[in-house]
């Protein structure tokens, strides 16, 4: 994801992988999802000095009784080359 190998994520925090601004936005979106909202967003970021565009959908993960127990998200690169 984001042009990085899976190994570059292992054992690292979000703050070590992403910028402070990206981390702040991600936490804001997760808070909305944890309140029950599905959030769709587009993110533009530089990966190896190339501007890339990603589309992400985050939705609440619910228990059998309907309670929100987590966040489920899918991200896809949608950069027009």
N, C-alpha and C positions, 0 to 999 in steps of 0.2 A: 504494500500500500504506500502511496505517496513516493514511489520510486525507491523504497527502502526494503532491504531483505528482512525476512522474519527474524533472523538472528539479531538484527539491530534493535529490536523491540524487547527481546527477552532480558528480564532483570532490570529494566529501566522504567522510571516513572514517566507520566505524561509530560511533566516539566522538563525532562531530559531529552525528549524526542521532539516536542512541539514548542512553538513560541509561547510566551506568556499570554499574548492576545488570543491565540488559537485555543489555548487551554481555558481561558476565561469564557470565551464564546461557547465552547463545548459544555462547560459546567452549567451555563445559563440554559442551553437547550435541554440538557438532561433534567434540570429542575422542572422545566415545563412538562416534559414527558412524565416525570414522576408524579405530577399533578393530574395526569390522565390525558394529556393532549398529544396528538401525533404531530411531529414537526418535520417539515421538509425544508431543506436549505441547500443552497449552492455555495460552494467555497472555492475561491481562487487562491492558489498558493504557488510559490516557486519551488520546483523540485529540480535540483542540479542545474540551477539557473534557467530553467524553462518554466514559463507560466502554464499551469495546469488548472483545469476546472473539474470539480467533483460535485456530484449530486448525492445527497444523503437523506434518507428517511429514517427517523427514529420514532418508535412507537412503544407504548407501555407493554411490558410483559406482565401478564396477570395470572394470579392463582386460580384454582377451580372456583373459588367464591367471588371472583371478580376484583379482588384487591390488587393494586399495583405492587409488584414485587421486584421490578427491575426495568431495565431499558434494553430494547432490542433495536439494533440499527444495521442498515445496509448502505454501503457507499460504493458508487460506481464512477469511474473516470469518464467524463463526457467532453473532454477537450476536443475542439474542432481543429484538426491538423490540415 
